[in-house]
Amino acid sequence: MIFSCGQKNEQATGKEKRAENGEQKAENGEQRAENKKTIVFFGNSITAGYGLELSDAFPARIQEKLDSLNLPYKVVNAGVSGETSSGGKGRIDWILKQPVNIFVLELGGNDGLRGIPLSETKKNLQTIIEKVKAKDPGIKIIITGMQIPPNMGKKYTTEFRTMYPDLAKNNNIALVPFILEGVGGRAELNLADGIHPTAEGHRILANNVWSVLQGLL
């Protein structure tokens, strides 16, 4: 009987230790989650992964890369299909209510397709950048370059393309020269509309962004 009671006590102690270990692991997991830095992807249908599951969009692929390297970052996909630079300017204050450590700005493409004056687009993007910096000068910012079809005219398309490097230089922020590099114009990597990337196309977009992002982590 004494042996039996001792055995039960040992079993109880073992259960208690396992419970304590489980609680400790849970606490550690919560602490790691709290310590993670935030990368906000702020854009239009390209960021939102139009026509695809959110898990196939390039921000989610970036999260996969971060997790595979055990880097303490979480991705927030703040993409809205159809968004213009004006629309982005209108909702940036709400987005900035959350913690932000790295901010990836992917807007302007819809402005170009609609022929919106470049002075207006550039002003809106500049305002967004300034608002991010005003929240915290320590936030690292990446702007992703875009190009538009030549049907808008040579002058417009040229100035549109150079708008992004100009913004990056003037604000001392990082630049992805052309987010659709290797995808734009390739039918097999785009949906039927010829504009939005397929899941495979988004993997390439993720690599394009990662090539710049990894240097800021």
N, C-alpha and C positions, 0 to 999 in steps of 0.2 A: 504493500500500500504506500509506503514511504517513497519507494522508487517511482511508483505511478504518479504520485502528487508532484514529485520533482520533475518528472517528464512533462506534466501539464504546465508547470510553472515555466520550464524552459521553452515550451511551445508558445506560451503566452508572451514571454519576453521577446521571442523571435518575431511574433506578429507585431508587437509594439515597435520593434526596431524597424521592421519593414514599413510600417505605417509612417514612422518618423522620417525614414529615408524618402518615402513617396511624397510626403509633405514638403521636405527640403527640396526635392527635385522640382516640384510644382512651383515653389517659391523662386528657385533659381531660374526656371523658365519664364516666370512672370517678370523677374528682374531683367533678364536678357531682352524681353520684348519691350520693356520700358526704356532700356538703354539704346535701343535701335534708333538710328538717325533716319530722317525721312527724305525721300526723293520724290518730288512732285512733278509729274508730267502734265503740262498744261497746253492743250492743243485742240485740234479739230478732229475730223473723222479718221485721220491717219493715226492719231494717238488712241482714239476710241476703238479702233479696230473695226471699222464699218464692215458689215456683212459677215463678221466672224464672231466666234465666242471671245469674250474678254480675255480668256486665258491664252488665246492665240495672238493677241495684239503685242506689238514689240515691247511695251512696258512690262508685260508679264514675262516675256522672255528675258528681259533684263533682271527681273526678280529671280528667275531661275539661275542666272549666272552668279548673282550675289550669294544666293543660298549655297550653290555648289562650292563656292570659295569661303563659306562661313563668314562672310562679311556682314557686320551688324547694321544693315540698312533695310528699310521697308519701302516699297514703291506704292505711290498713290496715283492712280490713273484718273486725271481730271480732264479727260478729253470729251468734247461734245461735238457730235456730227453737225456739220453746217456752220460751225462757229467762224465768225470773222474776227478781225483784230478789234473791232468796235465792241463786239459781244464779249470778247475776252476782257477788254478794259472794264466792261460793266460788271463782271463777276469776280474780278481778281481780289477785291477786298474780302469777299466771303471765303475764297480759297485760302487766303493768308491768315485766317483765324486759327488754322492748325499749325503745328510745328513744321518748319521747313528748313532743311539743311542744304539741299541741292534743288535747284529749280530749272527744269528743262522747258523752254518756250518753243512751241511748235505751232505757230499761227501765221496767217498771211496768205496761204494758198488760195482760200476762198475769195479773198479780196482780189487777187490777181485774176481769177477766173471770171469775176464780175466786173472787172475793169475799174475798180475803185481807185481814185487818184492816189498815186504812191505817196504823196505828201501826207495824206490822211492816214494811210496804213503805217507809215514810218512813225508818225506822231503817236499813234495808238500803241505800237510796240514799245516805243520809248517810254511812254507813261507806265506801261506794265513793268518794265525793267526798273524804273525809278521807284515804283511802289514796293517791289520786292526788296530793293536795297534799303528803302526807308524802314521796312519791318525789321531788318537786321543786316547791316553792312557785311556781316560775315557769311551770308548765304552765297553759295557758289552758283553761278548762273551759266547755263548753256543755251544758245539760240541755234535752232536747226534751220539751215538754208533750204530754200525751195526754188524751183524753176517752173515756168508756165509755158504752154504751147506758143509758138510764134505767131498765131493768128491775131494776137493783140497788138502786133506791130513791133518792129525791131527796137525802137527807142524804149517802149514800155517794158518789153521783156528783158532788155539789157539792164535797165535801171532797176527792175524788180530783182533780178539776180544779184546785183551788186549791193542792194539794200541791206542784206543780211551781214556781209562782211563789214560794211560801214558801221552798222549798229554794234557789232562785236568789238570792233576797234575803238569806237568812240566811248564805249562803256566798259572797256577792259574786261570783257567776258569771253567765255569759250565759244567756239563755233564748230558745228558740224556742217561742212561746206554744202552738202546736198544730201538730205536725209534719204531720198529715193535713189541714191547712187546704186547702180546694179539692178534696179527694179523698174524704174520709170521707162516706159516704152517697150517693155518685154511682156508680150501678151500672156505667156505661160506663168508669169509671176503676178498677174493682176486679175481681178474679177472681170466679169463680162463688160462692165462699164469702162474698162481700160484705164481707170483712175486709181481705184483702191487696191492695195496689195492683197494677195492671197496669204494664207498662213505661212507658206514657204517664203513669200516675199517679206513678211514681217520678221522672219528670222534674219534676213539680210539687213533689214532696217535696224534690228537690235544690234547687229555687229557694227553697223555704221555709227550708231550712237555710242556703243560701248568703247569704241576706239578713242573717243574723246573723254567719256565719263570716267573711265578707269583711272585716268590721271588725276582726277579730283577727289578720289576716295581716300 
